[in-house]
Amino acid sequence: MITEQQYLAQPVQNAGNATPNLIINATVGDTVNWYAVTLSGDQPTYCIPYNITQFSGSTVMTTPIGLTAQPTVPVPPPQQSTSNPTWTATQQYQYFMTSNVLSPGTEGYQVWFQVVQMGTSGSLSTLGYYYWDPSVQVLG
């Protein structure tokens, strides 16, 4: 799990990004958004979280729900000028899960996700369904 540096608890040991568990500075009422990001080699691979449930600890956050947003992002043309770069404002779909912080404490989760890969022909196929059990500790 990762978060922006400003939300990491400091100077707590092993509170940082890409650890199995995450210790964050958050206050009651803050919103936590859960995104999935993949690093793929030669074929696009997608990770879709579809269920996040509490399995241990105190109730720190509301049950995450899935949302789809359509933010406007800059998309450059295929042939870009080196002197005056241009872009077109384009709406793209963005899927994430969101929850609200209810209280300080530690909560263990099961994060269920699907991995989908695009083949060379452009077709999508499911590689599998998995789960992961991180915990989040909210200090604030």
C-alpha positions in Angstrom: 0.0 0.0 0.0 1.2 3.5 -0.6 0.1 7.0 0.3 1.3 10.5 -0.3 4.3 11.3 1.9 2.4 14.1 3.8 0.0 11.5 5.2 2.6 9.1 6.5 3.2 8.9 10.2 6.7 10.1 11.1 9.1 9.0 12.5 7.4 5.6 13.1 9.5 2.7 11.8 8.0 0.7 8.9 5.1 3.1 8.5 5.9 3.9 4.9 4.9 3.1 1.4 5.0 -0.4 -0.1 5.0 -2.1 3.3 2.4 -4.8 4.1 0.6 -2.4 6.5 0.3 1.3 6.5 0.3 3.8 9.3 -1.3 7.1 8.3 -2.1 10.5 9.8 -5.8 11.0 9.3 -8.5 12.6 11.3 -12.1 11.7 11.9 -14.1 12.7 8.8 -11.2 12.4 6.4 -11.9 10.4 3.2 -9.6 7.5 2.1 -9.7 6.5 -1.5 -8.5 3.0 -2.5 -7.0 2.7 -6.0 -5.3 -0.2 -7.7 -2.2 0.3 -9.8 -0.3 -2.3 -11.8 3.2 -2.5 -13.2 3.1 -4.6 -16.3 5.8 -5.6 -18.8 4.8 -5.8 -22.4 1.0 -6.2 -22.1 -1.4 -3.9 -20.3 -2.6 -5.4 -17.0 -5.4 -4.1 -14.9 -6.2 -4.6 -11.2 -9.8 -4.1 -10.2 -10.6 -4.0 -6.4 -14.2 -5.2 -6.0 -14.6 -5.8 -2.2 -12.8 -4.5 0.9 -14.0 -5.9 4.2 -12.9 -5.6 7.8 -11.7 -8.8 9.4 -9.8 -7.7 12.5 -9.2 -4.8 14.9 -11.5 -1.9 15.7 -13.8 -0.2 13.1 -11.6 2.7 11.9 -13.3 3.4 8.6 -16.7 3.0 6.9 -17.1 0.0 4.6 -15.5 1.1 1.3 -17.9 1.5 -1.7 -17.0 1.5 -5.4 -17.3 4.8 -7.4 -16.5 5.8 -11.0 -15.4 9.3 -11.7 -14.8 11.0 -15.0 -12.0 13.5 -14.4 -10.7 15.7 -17.3 -7.1 14.9 -18.2 -4.7 16.4 -20.7 -4.0 14.1 -23.7 -1.3 15.1 -26.1 -1.6 14.5 -29.9 0.4 11.5 -31.4 2.8 14.0 -33.1 3.9 16.4 -30.5 5.6 19.7 -31.3 8.9 20.2 -29.4 8.6 24.0 -29.2 4.9 24.5 -28.2 3.4 21.3 -26.8 -0.3 21.0 -27.0 -3.0 18.8 -25.4 -6.7 18.2 -25.6 -8.9 18.0 -22.5 -10.4 14.5 -22.4 -12.7 12.9 -19.9 -11.6 9.4 -18.8 -13.2 6.9 -16.5 -11.5 6.3 -13.2 -12.6 3.6 -10.7 -11.8 3.6 -7.0 -13.3 2.6 -3.7 -13.9 5.2 -1.0 -14.4 5.2 2.8 -14.5 7.8 5.6 -12.4 7.7 8.8 -14.5 7.1 11.9 -11.9 6.9 14.7 -8.2 6.4 15.4 -7.1 2.7 15.7 -6.0 -0.3 13.7 -8.2 -2.2 11.3 -7.3 -5.3 9.3 -8.9 -5.7 5.8 -9.4 -8.3 3.2 -9.0 -6.6 -0.2 -10.5 -8.7 -3.0 -9.4 -7.9 -6.5 -9.5 -9.2 -10.1 -6.6 -9.1 -12.5 -7.4 -8.6 -16.2 -4.9 -8.5 -19.0 -5.2 -7.2 -22.6 -4.0 -9.6 -25.2 -2.1 -8.6 -28.4 -5.4 -8.6 -30.3 -6.9 -6.1 -27.8 -9.2 -8.6 -26.2 -9.4 -8.7 -22.4 -9.2 -11.8 -20.3 -9.3 -12.4 -16.5 -6.1 -13.9 -15.1 -7.6 -14.5 -11.7 -9.3 -13.4 -8.5 -7.2 -12.8 -5.4 -7.2 -11.2 -2.0 -4.8 -9.5 0.3 -5.0 -8.8 4.0 -3.3 -5.5 4.9 -4.0 -3.4 8.0 -4.3 0.3 8.3 -3.5 2.2 11.5 -5.0 5.7 11.8 -3.1 7.9 14.3 -5.0 11.1 14.2 
